Amino acid sequence: MINMVGNALNTIAPTQWQLRPSEFPSLTFSFITENGEVYADDEEIETSYVLQVDVWSKADYTDIVNQVKNTMKQIGFYRSFENDEYEADIKIYHKIIRFNYTKQIN
C-alpha cells in the first residue's frame, strides 16, 4: 500500500513517507489508521485505510493540490478532509488532505 501511494504521488512532486520535507514543493504521506472493516465467518474480508497527504510549498500550491486529489481518486481513494495551514517558523504553506480507501482481502 505504501509503494502504491508513494509511486502515484511521486509523479506529481518529490514524495516522502512520514518525513518532513527539505525541498519545496514536495509531498509527504502517512497512514493514520488501518482497520478491519467487514467480517464474514470471523474473518476480515475488507480493510479500511485513512491516509494523510501533506502538500508543502513556498508558493501557491493549488495546482499540486488538484493533481493530488485527481491522482488519489484514480487509484481508488476518496477525500474526507482538507485543511490549509501556514508553518510560520519555516515560512511554508502546508495543505493537509485526508483520504479513505477500502481494500477487499482475497
Rosetta constraint file for C-alpha pairs under 8 A:
AtomPair CA 1 CA 5 HARMONIC 6.31 0.50
AtomPair CA 2 CA 6 HARMONIC 5.93 0.50
AtomPair CA 2 CA 17 HARMONIC 7.95 0.50
AtomPair CA 3 CA 7 HARMONIC 5.79 0.50
AtomPair CA 4 CA 8 HARMONIC 6.27 0.50
AtomPair CA 5 CA 9 HARMONIC 6.13 0.50
AtomPair CA 5 CA 72 HARMONIC 7.92 0.50
AtomPair CA 6 CA 10 HARMONIC 5.89 0.50
AtomPair CA 6 CA 15 HARMONIC 6.57 0.50
AtomPair CA 6 CA 16 HARMONIC 7.40 0.50
AtomPair CA 6 CA 17 HARMONIC 7.42 0.50
AtomPair CA 6 CA 29 HARMONIC 7.99 0.50
AtomPair CA 7 CA 11 HARMONIC 6.89 0.50
AtomPair CA 8 CA 12 HARMONIC 7.79 0.50
AtomPair CA 8 CA 71 HARMONIC 6.76 0.50
AtomPair CA 8 CA 72 HARMONIC 7.68 0.50
AtomPair CA 9 CA 13 HARMONIC 6.77 0.50
AtomPair CA 9 CA 14 HARMONIC 7.87 0.50
AtomPair CA 9 CA 15 HARMONIC 6.42 0.50
AtomPair CA 9 CA 27 HARMONIC 7.48 0.50
AtomPair CA 9 CA 68 HARMONIC 6.84 0.50
AtomPair CA 9 CA 71 HARMONIC 7.26 0.50
AtomPair CA 10 CA 14 HARMONIC 5.48 0.50
AtomPair CA 10 CA 15 HARMONIC 5.31 0.50
AtomPair CA 12 CA 64 HARMONIC 7.03 0.50
AtomPair CA 12 CA 67 HARMONIC 6.89 0.50
AtomPair CA 12 CA 68 HARMONIC 7.27 0.50
AtomPair CA 13 CA 25 HARMONIC 6.89 0.50
AtomPair CA 13 CA 26 HARMONIC 5.33 0.50
AtomPair CA 13 CA 27 HARMONIC 6.40 0.50
AtomPair CA 13 CA 64 HARMONIC 7.97 0.50
AtomPair CA 14 CA 25 HARMONIC 7.68 0.50
AtomPair CA 14 CA 26 HARMONIC 5.06 0.50
AtomPair CA 14 CA 27 HARMONIC 6.18 0.50
AtomPair CA 15 CA 26 HARMONIC 5.98 0.50
AtomPair CA 15 CA 27 HARMONIC 4.65 0.50
AtomPair CA 15 CA 28 HARMONIC 5.46 0.50
AtomPair CA 15 CA 29 HARMONIC 7.75 0.50
AtomPair CA 16 CA 20 HARMONIC 7.84 0.50
AtomPair CA 16 CA 21 HARMONIC 7.24 0.50
AtomPair CA 16 CA 27 HARMONIC 6.45 0.50
AtomPair CA 16 CA 28 HARMONIC 4.80 0.50
AtomPair CA 16 CA 29 HARMONIC 6.69 0.50
AtomPair CA 17 CA 28 HARMONIC 5.54 0.50
AtomPair CA 17 CA 29 HARMONIC 5.17 0.50
AtomPair CA 17 CA 30 HARMONIC 6.06 0.50
AtomPair CA 18 CA 28 HARMONIC 6.22 0.50
AtomPair CA 18 CA 29 HARMONIC 5.76 0.50
AtomPair CA 18 CA 30 HARMONIC 5.42 0.50
AtomPair CA 19 CA 28 HARMONIC 6.52 0.50
AtomPair CA 20 CA 28 HARMONIC 6.98 0.50
AtomPair CA 21 CA 26 HARMONIC 6.63 0.50
AtomPair CA 21 CA 27 HARMONIC 7.47 0.50
AtomPair CA 21 CA 28 HARMONIC 7.18 0.50
AtomPair CA 21 CA 56 HARMONIC 7.66 0.50
AtomPair CA 24 CA 56 HARMONIC 6.26 0.50
AtomPair CA 24 CA 57 HARMONIC 5.13 0.50
AtomPair CA 24 CA 58 HARMONIC 6.52 0.50
AtomPair CA 25 CA 55 HARMONIC 7.37 0.50
AtomPair CA 25 CA 56 HARMONIC 5.41 0.50
AtomPair CA 25 CA 57 HARMONIC 4.27 0.50
AtomPair CA 25 CA 58 HARMONIC 6.81 0.50
AtomPair CA 25 CA 61 HARMONIC 7.94 0.50
AtomPair CA 26 CA 55 HARMONIC 6.13 0.50
AtomPair CA 26 CA 56 HARMONIC 5.35 0.50
AtomPair CA 26 CA 57 HARMONIC 6.71 0.50
AtomPair CA 27 CA 53 HARMONIC 6.87 0.50
AtomPair CA 27 CA 54 HARMONIC 5.57 0.50
AtomPair CA 27 CA 55 HARMONIC 4.79 0.50
AtomPair CA 27 CA 56 HARMONIC 6.14 0.50
AtomPair CA 28 CA 53 HARMONIC 5.79 0.50
AtomPair CA 28 CA 54 HARMONIC 5.12 0.50
AtomPair CA 28 CA 55 HARMONIC 6.78 0.50
AtomPair CA 29 CA 51 HARMONIC 7.09 0.50
AtomPair CA 29 CA 52 HARMONIC 5.47 0.50
AtomPair CA 29 CA 53 HARMONIC 4.36 0.50
AtomPair CA 29 CA 54 HARMONIC 6.03 0.50
AtomPair CA 30 CA 51 HARMONIC 5.86 0.50
AtomPair CA 30 CA 52 HARMONIC 5.44 0.50
AtomPair CA 30 CA 53 HARMONIC 6.79 0.50
AtomPair CA 31 CA 49 HARMONIC 6.95 0.50
AtomPair CA 31 CA 50 HARMONIC 5.82 0.50
AtomPair CA 31 CA 51 HARMONIC 4.34 0.50
AtomPair CA 31 CA 52 HARMONIC 6.13 0.50
AtomPair CA 32 CA 49 HARMONIC 7.54 0.50
AtomPair CA 32 CA 50 HARMONIC 5.35 0.50
AtomPair CA 32 CA 51 HARMONIC 5.63 0.50
AtomPair CA 32 CA 52 HARMONIC 6.59 0.50
AtomPair CA 33 CA 48 HARMONIC 7.93 0.50
AtomPair CA 33 CA 49 HARMONIC 5.63 0.50
AtomPair CA 33 CA 50 HARMONIC 5.19 0.50
AtomPair CA 33 CA 51 HARMONIC 7.36 0.50
AtomPair CA 34 CA 47 HARMONIC 6.82 0.50
AtomPair CA 34 CA 48 HARMONIC 5.69 0.50
AtomPair CA 34 CA 49 HARMONIC 4.55 0.50
AtomPair CA 34 CA 50 HARMONIC 6.66 0.50
AtomPair CA 35 CA 47 HARMONIC 5.56 0.50
AtomPair CA 35 CA 48 HARMONIC 5.31 0.50
AtomPair CA 35 CA 49 HARMONIC 6.61 0.50
AtomPair CA 36 CA 44 HARMONIC 5.98 0.50
AtomPair CA 36 CA 45 HARMONIC 7.77 0.50
AtomPair CA 36 CA 46 HARMONIC 6.13 0.50
AtomPair CA 36 CA 47 HARMONIC 4.53 0.50
AtomPair CA 36 CA 48 HARMONIC 6.26 0.50
AtomPair CA 37 CA 44 HARMONIC 7.30 0.50
AtomPair CA 37 CA 45 HARMONIC 7.64 0.50
AtomPair CA 37 CA 46 HARMONIC 5.25 0.50
AtomPair CA 37 CA 47 HARMONIC 5.06 0.50
AtomPair CA 37 CA 48 HARMONIC 5.65 0.50
AtomPair CA 37 CA 102 HARMONIC 7.85 0.50
AtomPair CA 38 CA 44 HARMONIC 5.92 0.50
AtomPair CA 38 CA 45 HARMONIC 5.58 0.50
AtomPair CA 38 CA 46 HARMONIC 4.95 0.50
AtomPair CA 38 CA 47 HARMONIC 7.12 0.50
AtomPair CA 39 CA 43 HARMONIC 5.25 0.50
AtomPair CA 39 CA 44 HARMONIC 4.38 0.50
AtomPair CA 39 CA 45 HARMONIC 5.38 0.50
AtomPair CA 39 CA 46 HARMONIC 7.06 0.50
AtomPair CA 40 CA 44 HARMONIC 6.58 0.50
AtomPair CA 40 CA 45 HARMONIC 6.69 0.50
AtomPair CA 44 CA 105 HARMONIC 7.43 0.50
AtomPair CA 45 CA 104 HARMONIC 5.84 0.50
AtomPair CA 45 CA 105 HARMONIC 5.01 0.50
AtomPair CA 45 CA 106 HARMONIC 7.34 0.50
AtomPair CA 46 CA 102 HARMONIC 6.54 0.50
AtomPair CA 46 CA 103 HARMONIC 5.48 0.50
AtomPair CA 46 CA 104 HARMONIC 4.38 0.50
AtomPair CA 46 CA 105 HARMONIC 5.57 0.50
AtomPair CA 47 CA 102 HARMONIC 5.60 0.50
AtomPair CA 47 CA 103 HARMONIC 5.24 0.50
AtomPair CA 47 CA 104 HARMONIC 6.48 0.50
AtomPair CA 47 CA 105 HARMONIC 7.24 0.50
AtomPair CA 48 CA 100 HARMONIC 7.16 0.50
AtomPair CA 48 CA 101 HARMONIC 5.66 0.50
AtomPair CA 48 CA 102 HARMONIC 4.30 0.50
AtomPair CA 48 CA 103 HARMONIC 6.33 0.50
AtomPair CA 49 CA 100 HARMONIC 5.64 0.50
AtomPair CA 49 CA 101 HARMONIC 5.15 0.50
AtomPair CA 49 CA 102 HARMONIC 6.26 0.50
AtomPair CA 50 CA 98 HARMONIC 6.78 0.50
AtomPair CA 50 CA 99 HARMONIC 5.72 0.50
AtomPair CA 50 CA 100 HARMONIC 4.70 0.50
AtomPair CA 50 CA 101 HARMONIC 6.65 0.50
AtomPair CA 51 CA 98 HARMONIC 5.51 0.50
AtomPair CA 51 CA 99 HARMONIC 5.12 0.50
AtomPair CA 51 CA 100 HARMONIC 6.31 0.50
AtomPair CA 51 CA 101 HARMONIC 8.00 0.50
AtomPair CA 52 CA 96 HARMONIC 6.86 0.50
AtomPair CA 52 CA 97 HARMONIC 5.71 0.50
AtomPair CA 52 CA 98 HARMONIC 4.38 0.50
AtomPair CA 52 CA 99 HARMONIC 6.40 0.50
AtomPair CA 53 CA 96 HARMONIC 6.06 0.50
AtomPair CA 53 CA 97 HARMONIC 5.23 0.50
AtomPair CA 53 CA 98 HARMONIC 6.20 0.50
AtomPair CA 53 CA 99 HARMONIC 7.92 0.50
AtomPair CA 54 CA 94 HARMONIC 6.68 0.50
AtomPair CA 54 CA 95 HARMONIC 5.59 0.50
AtomPair CA 54 CA 96 HARMONIC 4.73 0.50
AtomPair CA 54 CA 97 HARMONIC 6.31 0.50
AtomPair CA 55 CA 61 HARMONIC 7.61 0.50
AtomPair CA 55 CA 64 HARMONIC 7.68 0.50
AtomPair CA 55 CA 65 HARMONIC 7.02 0.50
AtomPair CA 55 CA 93 HARMONIC 7.94 0.50
AtomPair CA 55 CA 94 HARMONIC 5.58 0.50
AtomPair CA 55 CA 95 HARMONIC 4.96 0.50
AtomPair CA 55 CA 96 HARMONIC 6.58 0.50
AtomPair CA 56 CA 61 HARMONIC 7.86 0.50
AtomPair CA 56 CA 92 HARMONIC 6.53 0.50
AtomPair CA 56 CA 93 HARMONIC 5.76 0.50
AtomPair CA 56 CA 94 HARMONIC 4.78 0.50
AtomPair CA 56 CA 95 HARMONIC 6.68 0.50
AtomPair CA 57 CA 61 HARMONIC 6.28 0.50
AtomPair CA 57 CA 92 HARMONIC 5.69 0.50
AtomPair CA 57 CA 93 HARMONIC 5.20 0.50
AtomPair CA 57 CA 94 HARMONIC 6.66 0.50
AtomPair CA 58 CA 91 HARMONIC 7.12 0.50
AtomPair CA 58 CA 92 HARMONIC 5.06 0.50
AtomPair CA 58 CA 93 HARMONIC 5.90 0.50
AtomPair CA 59 CA 92 HARMONIC 8.00 0.50
AtomPair CA 59 CA 93 HARMONIC 7.09 0.50
AtomPair CA 60 CA 93 HARMONIC 7.96 0.50
AtomPair CA 61 CA 65 HARMONIC 6.14 0.50
AtomPair CA 61 CA 93 HARMONIC 7.96 0.50
AtomPair CA 62 CA 66 HARMONIC 6.25 0.50
AtomPair CA 63 CA 67 HARMONIC 6.23 0.50
AtomPair CA 64 CA 68 HARMONIC 6.17 0.50
AtomPair CA 65 CA 69 HARMONIC 6.26 0.50
AtomPair CA 65 CA 95 HARMONIC 7.81 0.50
AtomPair CA 66 CA 70 HARMONIC 6.17 0.50
AtomPair CA 67 CA 71 HARMONIC 5.94 0.50
AtomPair CA 68 CA 72 HARMONIC 6.02 0.50
AtomPair CA 69 CA 73 HARMONIC 6.14 0.50
AtomPair CA 69 CA 79 HARMONIC 7.32 0.50
AtomPair CA 70 CA 74 HARMONIC 6.22 0.50
AtomPair CA 71 CA 75 HARMONIC 6.58 0.50
AtomPair CA 72 CA 76 HARMONIC 6.45 0.50
AtomPair CA 72 CA 77 HARMONIC 5.26 0.50
AtomPair CA 72 CA 78 HARMONIC 7.11 0.50
AtomPair CA 72 CA 99 HARMONIC 7.93 0.50
AtomPair CA 73 CA 77 HARMONIC 4.98 0.50
AtomPair CA 73 CA 78 HARMONIC 5.79 0.50
AtomPair CA 73 CA 79 HARMONIC 7.97 0.50
AtomPair CA 76 CA 101 HARMONIC 6.63 0.50
AtomPair CA 77 CA 99 HARMONIC 5.87 0.50
AtomPair CA 77 CA 100 HARMONIC 5.53 0.50
AtomPair CA 77 CA 101 HARMONIC 4.86 0.50
AtomPair CA 78 CA 99 HARMONIC 5.25 0.50
AtomPair CA 78 CA 100 HARMONIC 5.40 0.50
AtomPair CA 78 CA 101 HARMONIC 6.69 0.50
AtomPair CA 79 CA 97 HARMONIC 7.19 0.50
AtomPair CA 79 CA 98 HARMONIC 5.89 0.50
AtomPair CA 79 CA 99 HARMONIC 4.30 0.50
AtomPair CA 79 CA 100 HARMONIC 6.41 0.50
AtomPair CA 80 CA 97 HARMONIC 7.75 0.50
AtomPair CA 80 CA 98 HARMONIC 5.62 0.50
AtomPair CA 80 CA 99 HARMONIC 5.36 0.50
AtomPair CA 80 CA 100 HARMONIC 6.58 0.50
AtomPair CA 81 CA 96 HARMONIC 7.90 0.50
AtomPair CA 81 CA 97 HARMONIC 5.67 0.50
AtomPair CA 81 CA 98 HARMONIC 4.97 0.50
AtomPair CA 81 CA 99 HARMONIC 7.06 0.50
AtomPair CA 82 CA 95 HARMONIC 7.28 0.50
AtomPair CA 82 CA 96 HARMONIC 5.55 0.50
AtomPair CA 82 CA 97 HARMONIC 4.41 0.50
AtomPair CA 82 CA 98 HARMONIC 6.34 0.50
AtomPair CA 83 CA 95 HARMONIC 5.83 0.50
AtomPair CA 83 CA 96 HARMONIC 5.15 0.50
AtomPair CA 83 CA 97 HARMONIC 6.61 0.50
AtomPair CA 84 CA 93 HARMONIC 7.70 0.50
AtomPair CA 84 CA 94 HARMONIC 6.12 0.50
AtomPair CA 84 CA 95 HARMONIC 4.65 0.50
AtomPair CA 84 CA 96 HARMONIC 6.41 0.50
AtomPair CA 85 CA 93 HARMONIC 6.20 0.50
AtomPair CA 85 CA 94 HARMONIC 5.03 0.50
AtomPair CA 85 CA 95 HARMONIC 6.04 0.50
AtomPair CA 85 CA 96 HARMONIC 7.76 0.50
AtomPair CA 86 CA 91 HARMONIC 7.04 0.50
AtomPair CA 86 CA 92 HARMONIC 5.93 0.50
AtomPair CA 86 CA 93 HARMONIC 4.64 0.50
AtomPair CA 86 CA 94 HARMONIC 5.64 0.50
AtomPair CA 87 CA 91 HARMONIC 5.52 0.50
AtomPair CA 87 CA 92 HARMONIC 5.16 0.50
AtomPair CA 87 CA 93 HARMONIC 6.22 0.50
AtomPair CA 87 CA 94 HARMONIC 6.76 0.50
AtomPair CA 88 CA 92 HARMONIC 6.81 0.50
